[in-house]
Amino acid sequence: MSEINEAVMDKITKVCLCKSISRATIKKAILDGAHTVKEVNAAVGSGSGPCRGQRCGPKIQALIDTMKDEGKI
């Protein structure tokens, strides 16, 4: 996937469905220094909806792990 397509998909893909928070927003928080799910939740408000992070928590952790593996953080 090209970087342009990835950026577009990041903007439209919702990681936190309860709060409608995009993957782009989550990635930015991670790049800005939030390196745990708890830190990401505090930075962007994810994990505070009706599911209390049960749906988005694992997705956020997977993004953190992927970005670490890719050397982005």
C-alpha positions in Angstrom: 0.0 0.0 0.0 1.4 3.4 -0.9 1.9 6.0 1.8 -0.8 8.2 0.3 -3.4 5.4 0.4 -2.2 4.4 3.9 -2.7 8.0 5.1 -6.2 8.2 3.6 -7.1 4.8 5.1 -5.8 5.9 8.5 -8.0 9.0 8.4 -11.2 7.0 7.6 -10.5 3.9 9.7 -12.0 4.1 13.2 -10.0 2.4 15.9 -12.3 3.5 18.8 -15.8 3.0 17.5 -17.5 4.4 20.6 -15.8 7.8 20.3 -15.2 7.6 16.5 -11.4 8.1 16.9 -9.4 7.4 13.7 -6.3 5.3 13.3 -4.5 8.5 12.2 -5.3 10.2 15.5 -4.1 7.1 17.5 -0.9 6.9 15.4 -0.2 10.6 16.0 -0.6 10.2 19.7 1.8 7.2 19.6 4.3 9.3 17.6 3.9 12.1 20.1 5.0 9.9 23.0 2.0 7.9 24.1 3.6 4.4 24.2 1.0 2.4 26.2 -2.7 1.9 25.7 -3.3 3.9 28.9 -1.2 6.9 27.6 -3.0 6.8 24.3 -6.4 6.7 26.0 -5.4 9.8 28.1 -4.1 11.6 25.0 -7.1 11.1 22.7 -10.0 10.0 24.8 -10.2 6.4 23.5 -11.3 3.8 26.0 -13.8 6.1 27.6 -16.9 5.0 25.7 -19.6 2.5 26.6 -17.2 -0.5 25.9 -14.6 1.0 28.3 -11.8 0.1 25.8 -12.7 -3.6 25.3 -12.9 -3.1 21.5 -10.2 -0.5 20.9 -7.7 -1.5 23.6 -6.4 -4.5 21.6 -6.3 -2.5 18.4 -4.3 0.3 20.0 -1.9 -2.2 21.5 -1.4 -3.8 18.1 -0.7 -0.4 16.6 1.9 0.3 19.3 3.5 -3.1 18.7 3.6 -2.6 14.9 5.1 0.9 15.2 7.8 -0.4 17.6 8.6 -3.3 15.2 8.8 -0.9 12.3 11.2 1.3 14.3 8.8 4.3 14.2 8.9 4.7 18.0 
